Structure formats: C-alpha cells, structure tokens
Amino acid sequence: MMDAERAARLAPTDSGQADDSSRDRLLARKTWVRAAISLVLAVSIAVFGIWRLDIDLETVFAQILRAQPVFLAGALAAYYGAMPLRAWRWRVILENSDTAPDLSNRLPGLPGLLRIYLLGWLVNCLLPAKLGEVYRTYLLKRQSGIRLSSTFGTVIAERASDLLALTTLFIASGAVVFGGRLTATVGNWVEWALLLALSVAFALGAGYALRDRFGRLLPAGVRQIYWGLQQGIFGSAGRLPAIAGLTAIIWSLEGVRFYAAARAVDVSLPLSAALLAALLASLLTTVPMTPAGVGVVETGVVGLLLLLGVSESSAVSVAILDRLVAYWSVLLVGPPIWVYSRWRSLQHDACRA
C-alpha cells in the first residue's frame, strides 16, 4: 500500500497514466509478495513450535471457542482503548516538532491522527521491520504538508519513549514475578531488554549533546533536513511529563489486555505476570523477521507462560487468543479504514482539481 501510494504521488503527467498504472500494480504486487513471504515464515515458526511441544490442537481450539465473551470484549476494549491515547501522545509530540507558526492549524484532529495511526498499525501487521511507522509519516506529510523530516523525528521520539518504558517495565515486572530468579529464568530476554534500553538511551543522549556540532559539519543541502529531524525528536522535551503519563497508561492497558485474554480461557494470572507477558510480546515485535513478530511472539509468550506454571495447551490458547486481539483483529479493522481514507483522499484531490 505504501509503495503504491508513493508511486501514485510521483506520477508526473496525465500522458503517462497507463505506465503509471502499470507501475502502481507492480509495486502493489511486490508489497503483497513481501507480506506473503513474511506470513509464510511466521506460520512456519508457529508450526515448528507446536510440533516441538507436541500440542493437542483439538484441546487448544476447544478452549479458544469456549472463550468467555465478557473477558474477550474486555481485551479488545483495552487494546483499542489505548489507540486514541497513542494518537493523543503523538499529537503532543507533533505540536513541538516544527517551528512553523501555523503548525497547530495544519495538524489533523485526534480522529484524523487516530486514522493515520491505525493505518500505520495495519502496515506493521502486513510487513516486517516496522514499516508502518514510515507509512504514517508519509500519510501525515501528504495530509498536512508538515516537513517529512520533522514528522519522522516525532515517530523516532515516540518509539524511543515506548522502548524505554517497555524495557524498564519489563525488567521491573520480571523482578516482581520471578524475584531473585529473574536472570536465571529469563536471562536472555532481560539481557535483550537491557541492551535495547541502553542503546536507545545512549543514542538519544549522544544525539542531543552533539546535535549542534554535528549539524554544522553537514552540507548546506542536508542541514535543513537534519535540523527538522532533530526538532522532531527533541522538540517535545518540555512535554516529558505528559508524554510519560500517557505512555504509562498505554502500557498498563497492554497488561489489562493480556490479563483479560487469559481470563477468557480460564487462565488466571497475577496482573504483574500479565503485564510481563504483554511487555514480552511487544519486545519480541522489535525482532524484524516477520510482520509484528508473528510466530516469534507466540513462541516467546508460550515459553514464559510455561515458566509461570501454565499447562501447555492453556499457554498456547492464551498466546493465540491474545494475538487474535492484538494482531489479527487489526487485519479486519484496518482495511475498511484504509478504503475510507483513500475515498477521502480522492475526494480531496477532486476538489483541488
């Protein structure tokens, strides 16, 4: 979708419409091929994990089909209830991302930003390596005219705040759940979280300390892009309390989502353990192998639940049901929003013509 829209935007004249249409179809086909390859890889990982654990799939599917609707609805409410908060946090960061005097007037309202955010989330579910983050910067630039470098900088700032909160909460909740056995029990995951947190913190600190010096060394043509990127990343530093508060609520809802998904299949977990599992699932989505870490996430979550004493079939049921909420439901919700957005875009272009 991203490649197809980019090709359409770059189409220069009406005389080349046939060639441009062919190019659009080719780019869209390549996008879906990438998505199909990633999903095949994800399914292969999941099948291998089920085979290794010798899971009784009949029992698993029976548990999922008997899922309690009230808790399932609660999991969906927690998951999608966090989306407006994510869009609101993005707006807080965007409001300080550009020095243009009319910036606030050009920014979409919360419903518009939420729509863009969900479309980026949809692309993240289709393609690996978090390409949805690039897609939503493009959508915002196309809709508002805000500098692409500034917009992309806000996404970096947002992802950095999420990663720092994610890794910190993961280690803290792991310590609560496992106590002194934390390193011995989930040592590799803790090491990955620490490495990720330190890398993000170091990159942010070095980028802030050296921003002026490095900027002066760049060629004049690149310097403006660099300053836009820097403003996007660090322009909202004065709004850290608001950003931190929204981030804390967002990740709390992630824990509530997992807790409700587990209760839906009669697996009772302490809230600290549910938060740990939700954080681990999010941490594993940073592995750029499959869209949204499909296959990788489920394997890691099942492994954690087994460590917590959950039976194999119940662990797989919880992992699958949680991913039905946090991954597969997006593939149902996202396409109608994309169709609506394309219709709005075509209407807007027709009015300008």
C-alpha positions as CSV (number, residue, x, y, z in Angstrom):
1,M,0.0,0.0,0.0
2,M,2.8,2.4,0.9
3,D,4.7,1.7,-2.4
4,A,1.5,2.0,-4.5
5,E,0.5,5.4,-3.0
6,R,4.1,6.7,-3.3
7,A,4.1,5.8,-7.0
8,A,0.7,7.5,-7.5
9,R,2.0,10.6,-5.8
10,L,5.1,10.8,-8.1
11,A,3.1,10.4,-11.3
12,P,4.1,13.5,-13.3
13,T,1.5,13.9,-16.2
14,D,-1.7,12.6,-17.5
15,S,0.0,11.4,-20.6
16,G,1.8,8.7,-18.6
17,Q,-1.3,7.4,-16.9
18,A,-1.0,3.9,-18.5
19,D,2.6,3.5,-17.5
20,D,1.9,4.8,-14.0
21,S,-1.0,2.5,-13.5
22,S,1.2,-0.5,-14.5
23,R,3.9,0.7,-12.1
24,D,1.3,1.0,-9.3
25,R,0.1,-2.5,-9.9
26,L,3.7,-3.8,-9.9
27,L,4.6,-2.0,-6.7
28,A,1.4,-3.2,-5.0
29,R,2.2,-6.7,-6.1
30,K,5.7,-6.5,-4.7
31,T,4.2,-5.3,-1.4
32,W,1.8,-8.2,-1.1
33,V,4.5,-10.7,-2.1
34,R,6.7,-9.4,0.7
35,A,3.7,-9.7,3.1
36,A,3.0,-13.3,1.9
37,I,6.7,-14.3,2.3
38,S,6.7,-12.9,5.9
39,L,3.5,-14.6,6.8
40,V,4.7,-18.0,5.4
41,L,7.8,-17.6,7.6
42,A,5.6,-16.7,10.6
43,V,3.4,-19.7,10.1
44,S,6.5,-22.0,9.7
45,I,7.8,-20.8,13.0
46,A,4.4,-21.4,14.7
47,V,4.1,-24.9,13.2
48,F,7.6,-25.8,14.3
49,G,6.8,-24.6,17.9
50,I,3.6,-26.6,18.0
51,W,5.4,-29.7,16.7
52,R,8.2,-29.4,19.3
53,L,5.8,-29.0,22.1
54,D,3.5,-31.8,20.9
55,I,0.4,-29.7,21.4
56,D,-3.1,-31.2,21.3
57,L,-4.6,-28.7,18.9
58,E,-8.1,-30.0,19.4
59,T,-7.9,-29.1,23.1
60,V,-6.4,-25.7,22.2
61,F,-9.1,-24.8,19.7
62,A,-11.8,-26.1,22.1
63,Q,-10.5,-23.7,24.8
64,I,-10.5,-20.8,22.3
65,L,-14.0,-21.5,21.1
66,R,-15.2,-21.5,24.7
67,A,-13.6,-18.2,25.4
68,Q,-15.8,-16.1,27.7
69,P,-17.2,-13.2,25.7
70,V,-17.1,-10.7,28.6
71,F,-13.3,-11.1,29.1
72,L,-12.7,-11.2,25.3
73,A,-14.6,-7.9,24.9
74,G,-12.5,-6.5,27.8
75,A,-9.3,-7.5,26.0
76,L,-10.5,-5.8,22.8
77,A,-11.6,-2.7,24.7
78,A,-8.2,-2.4,26.5
79,Y,-6.3,-2.9,23.2
80,Y,-8.3,-0.4,21.1
81,G,-8.8,1.9,24.0
82,A,-5.1,2.5,24.0
83,M,-5.1,3.7,20.3
84,P,-6.6,7.1,21.0
85,L,-4.1,7.6,23.7
86,R,-1.3,6.7,21.3
87,A,-2.7,9.2,18.8
88,W,-3.0,11.9,21.5
89,R,0.6,11.3,22.6
90,W,1.7,11.6,19.0
91,R,-0.1,15.0,18.8
92,V,1.6,16.2,21.9
93,I,5.0,15.4,20.3
94,L,3.9,16.8,16.9
95,E,2.9,20.1,18.4
96,N,6.5,20.8,19.3
97,S,8.1,19.2,16.2
98,D,8.2,22.2,13.8
99,T,8.8,25.9,14.1
100,A,6.1,26.8,11.5
101,P,3.7,29.3,13.0
102,D,0.6,27.7,11.6
103,L,1.6,24.1,12.7
104,S,-1.4,23.6,15.0
105,N,-3.8,24.6,12.3
106,R,-2.3,22.1,9.9
107,L,-2.3,19.2,12.2
108,P,-5.3,16.8,11.8
109,G,-7.6,16.5,14.8
110,L,-7.5,13.5,17.1
111,P,-9.8,11.4,14.8
112,G,-7.6,12.1,11.8
113,L,-4.4,11.2,13.7
114,L,-6.1,8.1,15.0
115,R,-7.0,7.0,11.5
116,I,-3.4,7.6,10.3
117,Y,-2.1,5.7,13.4
118,L,-4.3,2.7,12.7
119,L,-3.3,2.6,9.1
120,G,0.4,2.5,10.2
121,W,-0.5,-0.2,12.6
122,L,-2.1,-2.2,9.7
123,V,1.1,-1.9,7.6
124,N,3.1,-3.1,10.6
125,C,0.8,-6.2,10.7
126,L,1.4,-6.8,7.0
127,L,5.1,-6.1,6.6
128,P,8.2,-6.7,8.8
129,A,10.7,-4.2,10.2
130,K,8.0,-1.7,11.5
131,L,7.5,-0.2,8.0
132,G,4.1,1.1,9.2
133,E,6.0,3.9,11.1
134,V,7.4,5.1,7.7
135,Y,4.0,4.8,6.2
136,R,2.2,7.0,8.7
137,T,4.9,9.7,8.4
138,Y,4.2,9.8,4.7
139,L,0.4,9.9,5.3
140,L,0.7,12.8,7.7
141,K,3.1,14.7,5.3
142,R,0.6,14.2,2.5
143,Q,-2.4,15.4,4.5
144,S,-0.9,18.3,6.4
145,G,2.2,19.4,4.5
146,I,4.4,19.2,7.6
147,R,8.1,18.6,6.8
148,L,8.8,14.9,6.4
149,S,12.0,15.2,8.4
150,S,10.1,16.7,11.4
151,T,7.3,14.1,11.2
152,F,9.8,11.2,11.0
153,G,11.6,12.7,14.0
154,T,8.4,12.6,16.1
155,V,7.9,8.9,15.3
156,I,11.5,8.3,16.5
157,A,10.8,10.2,19.7
158,E,7.5,8.2,20.2
159,R,9.2,4.8,19.5
160,A,12.1,5.8,21.9
161,S,9.7,6.6,24.7
162,D,7.9,3.3,24.1
163,L,11.1,1.3,24.1
164,L,12.4,3.0,27.2
165,A,9.1,2.4,29.1
166,L,8.8,-1.1,27.7
167,T,12.3,-2.3,28.7
168,T,12.1,-0.6,32.2
169,L,8.7,-2.0,33.0
170,F,9.7,-5.4,31.6
171,I,12.7,-5.7,33.9
172,A,10.7,-4.3,36.9
173,S,7.7,-6.7,36.3
174,G,10.1,-9.6,35.8
175,A,11.7,-8.9,39.1
176,V,8.3,-8.8,40.8
177,V,7.2,-12.1,39.2
178,F,10.5,-14.1,39.5
179,G,12.2,-12.2,42.3
180,G,15.9,-13.3,42.7
181,R,15.5,-15.9,39.9
182,L,15.0,-13.3,37.2
183,T,18.3,-13.6,35.5
184,A,18.4,-17.4,35.7
185,T,14.8,-17.8,34.5
186,V,14.5,-15.2,31.7
187,G,18.1,-14.2,31.3
188,N,18.3,-13.8,27.5
189,W,15.2,-11.7,27.5
190,V,16.5,-9.5,30.3
191,E,19.8,-9.0,28.5
192,W,18.0,-8.1,25.3
193,A,15.8,-5.6,27.2
194,L,18.8,-4.0,28.9
195,L,20.8,-3.8,25.7
196,L,17.8,-2.2,23.9
197,A,17.3,0.3,26.7
198,L,20.9,1.3,26.9
199,S,21.2,1.6,23.2
200,V,18.2,3.9,23.0
201,A,19.3,6.0,25.9
202,F,22.9,6.3,24.5
203,A,21.6,7.3,21.0
204,L,19.3,9.9,22.5
205,G,21.9,11.3,24.8
206,A,24.6,11.5,22.2
207,G,22.3,12.9,19.6
208,Y,21.2,15.7,22.0
209,A,24.7,16.5,23.2
210,L,26.3,16.6,19.7
211,R,23.3,18.0,17.7
212,D,24.8,21.5,17.2
213,R,28.3,20.3,16.4
214,F,27.2,17.6,14.1
215,G,24.8,19.8,12.3
216,R,27.5,22.4,11.4
217,L,29.5,19.6,9.7
218,L,26.8,18.7,7.3
219,P,26.5,20.2,3.8
220,A,24.0,23.0,3.5
221,G,21.6,20.9,1.4
222,V,21.4,18.3,4.1
223,R,21.5,20.6,7.1
224,Q,17.8,21.7,6.9
225,I,16.6,18.1,6.8
226,Y,18.9,17.3,9.8
227,W,17.5,20.2,11.8
228,G,14.0,19.1,11.0
229,L,14.7,15.6,12.2
230,Q,16.4,16.9,15.4
231,Q,13.4,19.2,16.1
232,G,11.0,16.3,15.7
233,I,13.0,14.1,18.1
234,F,13.9,16.6,20.8
235,G,11.4,19.4,20.3
236,S,8.9,17.9,22.8
237,A,11.4,17.6,25.6
238,G,9.5,20.1,27.6
239,R,6.4,17.9,27.5
240,L,8.0,14.9,29.0
241,P,5.6,14.6,32.0
242,A,2.6,14.5,29.7
243,I,4.3,12.0,27.3
244,A,5.4,9.8,30.3
245,G,2.0,9.8,31.8
246,L,0.3,8.8,28.5
247,T,2.9,6.1,28.0
248,A,2.4,4.7,31.4
249,I,-1.4,4.4,30.8
250,I,-0.9,2.9,27.4
251,W,1.4,0.1,28.7
252,S,-0.9,-0.5,31.7
253,L,-3.7,-1.2,29.2
254,E,-1.5,-3.6,27.4
255,G,-1.2,-5.6,30.6
256,V,-5.0,-5.4,31.1
257,R,-5.5,-6.7,27.6
258,F,-3.3,-9.8,28.3
259,Y,-4.9,-10.4,31.7
260,A,-8.4,-10.3,30.1
261,A,-7.4,-12.6,27.2
262,A,-6.0,-15.1,29.7
263,R,-9.1,-15.0,31.9
264,A,-11.2,-15.6,28.7
265,V,-9.8,-19.1,28.5
266,D,-10.0,-19.7,32.3
267,V,-6.3,-19.0,33.0
268,S,-5.9,-16.7,36.0
269,L,-2.6,-14.7,36.1
270,P,-1.5,-12.0,38.6
271,L,-1.6,-8.6,37.0
272,S,2.2,-8.4,37.2
273,A,2.6,-11.6,35.3
274,A,0.1,-10.5,32.7
275,L,2.0,-7.2,32.3
276,L,5.2,-9.1,31.9
277,A,3.8,-11.3,29.2
278,A,2.3,-8.3,27.3
279,L,5.6,-6.5,27.5
280,L,7.5,-9.6,26.3
281,A,5.1,-9.8,23.3
282,S,5.8,-6.2,22.5
283,L,9.5,-6.6,23.0
284,L,9.6,-9.5,20.6
285,T,7.8,-7.5,17.9
286,T,11.1,-5.5,17.6
287,V,12.7,-8.6,16.0
288,P,12.4,-7.7,12.3
289,M,11.8,-11.2,11.0
290,T,8.0,-11.3,10.5
291,P,5.1,-8.8,10.5
292,A,4.5,-7.7,14.1
293,G,6.7,-10.6,15.2
294,V,4.1,-13.3,14.2
295,G,5.4,-16.7,15.2
296,V,8.3,-15.2,17.3
297,V,5.9,-13.5,19.7
298,E,3.7,-16.6,20.2
299,T,6.7,-18.8,20.8
300,G,8.1,-16.4,23.4
301,V,4.8,-15.9,25.2
302,V,4.1,-19.7,25.4
303,G,7.6,-20.2,26.8
304,L,7.0,-17.5,29.5
305,L,3.6,-19.0,30.4
306,L,5.1,-22.4,30.8
307,L,7.7,-20.9,33.2
308,L,4.8,-19.5,35.2
309,G,3.3,-23.0,35.5
310,V,0.5,-22.7,32.9
311,S,-0.2,-26.0,31.1
312,E,1.0,-26.4,27.5
313,S,-2.4,-26.3,25.9
314,S,-3.6,-23.4,28.0
315,A,-0.4,-21.5,27.3
316,V,-0.9,-21.9,23.5
317,S,-4.6,-20.9,23.9
318,V,-3.8,-17.7,25.7
319,A,-1.0,-16.8,23.2
320,I,-3.3,-17.4,20.2
321,L,-6.2,-15.6,21.7
322,D,-4.1,-12.6,22.7
323,R,-2.7,-12.4,19.2
324,L,-6.2,-12.6,17.8
325,V,-6.9,-9.4,19.7
326,A,-3.6,-7.6,19.2
327,Y,-2.8,-8.7,15.6
328,W,-5.4,-10.5,13.6
329,S,-8.2,-8.1,14.6
330,V,-6.2,-5.2,13.1
331,L,-6.4,-7.1,9.7
332,L,-10.1,-6.8,10.0
333,V,-10.4,-3.3,11.3
334,G,-7.7,-1.7,9.2
335,P,-8.8,-2.4,5.6
336,P,-12.2,-0.5,5.9
337,I,-10.3,2.4,7.4
338,W,-7.8,2.3,4.5
339,V,-10.7,2.3,2.0
340,Y,-12.3,5.2,3.7
341,S,-9.1,7.1,3.8
342,R,-8.5,6.5,0.1
343,W,-12.0,7.7,-0.7
344,R,-11.4,10.9,1.4
345,S,-8.1,11.4,-0.4
346,L,-9.7,11.1,-3.8
347,Q,-12.5,13.5,-2.8
348,H,-9.9,16.0,-1.6
349,D,-7.9,15.7,-4.8
350,A,-11.0,16.2,-6.9
351,C,-11.9,19.3,-5.0
352,R,-8.4,20.8,-5.6
353,A,-8.5,20.0,-9.3
